[in-house]
Amino acid sequence: MTDEVNLSDTSTWLPLDGLAPGFDASKAELSDDLDGRTFTIVDDRGTRITHTFGPGTVSWSYEPGESDPTTATSDTDDCEVIEVDRDLYYAQFPHKSLPNKAVTLILDLRSGHALSVISILGQASLGKTAVQMAFAPSLIEGIETTGEAPAPTNELIGRRVLWVYSNTHAYEHVYLSPHWYTWQCLAGPEQGLADTDANTVWRIRPGIYVFTWREKVIPCGSVTIADHRDQKAIRSHGVLFGWDETGTTPTHFTFGAYGRLISHTTHPVEFDPARPLDR
């Protein structure tokens, strides 16, 4: 009789660096559209961050506004840029001087809006995941501002989506509420594993969303941008950031996935998970 695998024994779950091989098979081709160009984003505190892109790099300069306690600084980091849609770019760069911090920058050159997601890797504690995230909407200097600014959204709630990352890796996501989603591995080294973790979703353009999650078992988090406009051919681009198996070295890698809507649950109004919490 074959020994049954104990899927509930989280001590046997793969570390983040164990998942990496082959997980990036569906990653999009990198874009050089921004090479040689400079963009300055300004948030509501008056903080200005200037980004100059080069082949595989970004040089940035951080000038805090009056209410921003962050120290002024600048550096050059390795950077990957992906074109999500026309005039919409996803830039991902870990800080080499602060290896426990990674930045995702969404630039919408059509609307003049930007969104920065700063992922900070620390240690998990009761009620706190290892990766914490900060979201900073901004405006791009020199581009006329049009349309709606990026903002948190409940538009994914109720959707169940199949995501295929490679010929080996496939997962499904069920978007439960403004705070929670459930994932299940359907194929790959984590097959049979599932959990419910914290998520945050922002709307960037109609049908295009930044979807982030923070896992509690594996010390990692992810920032993705997904185009849901064609629900039979969804496309996403993202990063995973967390500790390696030793728990001492940050692991950071980008990936892509192809998705499709499996089902969509519609709750009665009185039981809508997006309604304010009864407390």
Secondary structure, DSSP 8 states (H G I E B T S, - for coil): ------TT-GGGS--HHHH-TTTTTT------TTTT-EEEEE-TT--EEEEEEETTEEEEEEE--TT--S--EEEEEE-EEEEEETTEEEEEEE-SSSTTEEEEEEEETTTTEEEEEEEEE---BTTB-SEEEEEEEEEETTS---S---EE--TTTTEEEEEE-SSS-EEEEEE-SSSEEEEEEEESTTTT-EEEEEEEEEEEETTEEEEEEE-SSSSEEEEEEEE-SSTTSEEEEEEEEEE-TTSSSEEEEEEEEEEEEEEE----GGG-TTS----
